[in-house]
Amino acid sequence: MTQQGRRRVVILVTAGLGLAAGAAVAAMRDTSPVGHFTSAAAQDRFLAAYDKAMHILPPPDQTLDLRTDYGIVRVYRFNGSASTSQVPIVLLPGRASASPIWADNLPTLLRQAAVYTVDLLGEPGMSIQSRPMISAADQANWLHQVLIQLYEAQLDVLGVSIGGWTATNLAVHDSSKIRSIMLLDPVFVFGPISAAAIFRSIPASVRWFPRSWQDNFNSWTANGAAVEDVPAADMIEAGMQSYALKLPTPQQITEQQLNKLDLPVLTILAGRSRMHDSQAAAAVGQRTLLAGRVIMYPDASHAINGEYPEQIAQDIEEFRSGL
């Protein structure tokens, strides 16, 4: 992978993890029960950045706005070149990001199957939250309601960072629509967030603080890679500064919940992730997942999806071929 490519994708996963401590500070100045843009001008700025970032992706074959009990969720479908008999892959981004973060992964994944990308509800993006979510069950419920509106009988769900938690949380609560879940350096799944990540996330997730504070955190999570002058980075920064997040703190997935999962799980961990103890996370996954495979990329940072798109695609293809 070229340095230019790594520089581009690094920020796409890591920017705006927005841990609960920082979100709580921001919430003190906003009492609305649902996520929202703070002003029309702020929304316009974000939409312009989002539109520019979407041009990184191939044109979607379908744009879907799916109604749920908690709001309208934006989903894009990319048909790809694979056989239509292949189970599609649903992509869930990290916190404060949206569909454009998958720019480096779509080309490789579309060789295997059709792909859906989801703008997480309650996050900056094209999804519109209209009802509060107060529990992990609520967060699983809206996603299940999205997936049952897709016509395929089964789906494989791939999530990165908080998207990995979102996929696992869905599987814990209702796995009826999903064939498998695939997790890229997930947080809150196999262990707690590191103390350093919590401490550093607080100033980064307060939207009225300078962008340089956010860039510093994003670069730290990507182990020092540069994080500026990129369309998707501009989109993420616009969302972090203009969107008021109103989501419950992610509940740590317990070992008992992992042990009860009755579907295949592929976990790819970043050996140099600063978000958690990767070795400890791997041990939990290997101990608890009944139908799980745990892989470690020793040199990867938390920006794993952009650093290793080809290797990730190969591991996913091997995993899916055995389902």
Secondary structure, DSSP 8 states (H G I E B T S, - for coil): --HHHHHHHHHHHHTT---HHHHHHHHTT---SS-EES-HHHHHHHHHHHHHHHTTS---SEEEEEEETTEEEEEEEE--SS-TTS--EEEE--TT--GGGGTTTHHHHTTTS-EEEE--TTSSSS-EE-S---SHHHHHHHHHHHHTTSSSS-EEEEEETHHHHHHHHHHHH--TTEEEEEEES-SSSSS---HHHHHHHHHHT-TTS-HHHHHHHHHHHTTT----S-HHHHHHHHHHHHEE----------HHHHHH--S-EEEEEETT-SSS-HHHHHHHHHHH-TTEEEEEETT--TTHHHH-HHHHHHHHHHHHHT-
